Amino acid sequence: MPHVNAMCQLCKYTILLRRSNEFRKLLDDLKEDWLNATKEDQWILRTRSSIGHRAMMAIAILIYTGGVSLRTIIPLLKGKIVLPNNMTIRHLPCPGHFVFFNEQLTPNYEIIFVLQVVCGLVNYTTLCGTIGVCTMLCLHMCSMLRILANKMIELSNQSNTDEKALQQKIIDIVEHQIKIKRNAEEDLKHSMRLLYPLLKIVGAWPDPVDPAPVSSTILKWGMISISYFLQLLLLIPSFMYIFGKETNSRKQVKLLMPHINGLSQLIKYTILLRRMKEFRETMEEIRNDWLTATDENRRIFRENAKVGYKVVLGIAIIMYAGGLCNRTVMPLSKGRIVLPNNVTIRLLSSQSYFIFFDVQRTPNYEIIFTLQVLGGFIIYTILCGTMGVSSLLCMHMCSLLRILANMMSELSEQFDVSENAVQKKIASIVEYRTKIKK
């Protein structure tokens, strides 16, 4: 488990380096917001940044004290351990196996110990840094929304009704709203950061309404063709082996079960491609819901999207780790098997029968083994992608229902009970309910 966290920090660190240009532009925008803010707006920005600073200080103290103690004090307190074979060993912060030298000898042990502690510091720094970036962006967004609300209040309370002054105030508010809308689009992209690459790999992400470039279309259909080829290459020879070569019914059932899942993913993949137009329209409606949502409603969208992201991430980790291990480590660990008739065979990730060539010969075996692993990767990607689509739609529907419930509560607690105000509120609720039902 500690190394899973380290792998996550390595991935986040790599992504941050790859997006350094966007990050630099984002920091420039933040700097410009601070420089152009009024005294009251700067007070709002300082208040929010102070909250983020205190939160980050607590997180950093917790991670560094706990992590460094785990990597230094605990191994050193255990001291030297004598094994039953009279061999003495010393604990490292992270037990490891080194091929070319013995880590227990001096000075190898001391060097490796120090390097592992330094690596832990880098790991904790990456974790705190990425959390700090997320905290800074979230709290700056809160400040901008607070400033926008103040601008709207100033407009409604403005005593100067001069047309030029009024237009200038409206322009200021519209520019601020456009900036926030751009951030809402970033929130939406962030909520789909796992779903987008999963569907893009297999060519199932919907293109924009405008005609896509020829190169993009060719690449998409190439990915679709490769996905179908790898899935069929995995399924058809396996079915031929199960029903044509294997005679034991119990073994047939045992070999058939994994391929039922593969066939199900192939069917779901085909349905998703055939319903691409409806999927594109649904994604556009979700985007409009995010962009037109209020601050409170967008918070509901973010909370539910975060739940869906965690669910899909858990499924993806289990599927890729378990599935690819089953298709690579298990067959290779068994090595060559000698049959009673002195024939040597090597296991494939999925037992298959090929009519036109001998799969056990080199390089046939290596090619088919690699293609079957890639076919399994495509199947797991389709499974995670379709689960991600279902999770996205379900959690978005939960958000809409939550917002509808809030609107009903606001209607029951409304102070303005005039007929026009009540009818307007009821019309808004009915329109929202119609959208959810549709």
Secondary structure, DSSP 8 states (H G I E B T S, - for coil): -HHHHHHHHHHHHHHHHHTHHHHHHHHHHHHHHHHH--HHHHHHHHHHHHHHHHHHHHHHHHHHHHHHHHHTHHHHHH-EEE-TTS-EEE--SS----SSS-TTSTTHHHHHHHHHHHHHHHHHHHHHHHHHHHHHHHHHHHHHHHHHHHHHHHHHT-----HHHHHHHHHHHHHHHHHHHHHHHHHHHHHTTTHHHHHHHTT-S---SS---HHHHHHHHHHHHHHHHHHHHHHHHHHHHHHHT---HHHHHHHHHHHHHHHHHHHHHHHHHHTHHHHHHHHHHHHHHHHT--HHHHHHHHHHHHHHHHHHHHHHHHHHHHHHHHHHHHHHHH-EEE-TTS-EEE--SS----SSS-TTSTTHHHHHHHHHHHHHHHHHHHHHHHHHHHHHHHHHHHHHHHHHHHHHHHHHT-S---HHHHHHHHHHHHHHHHHHH-
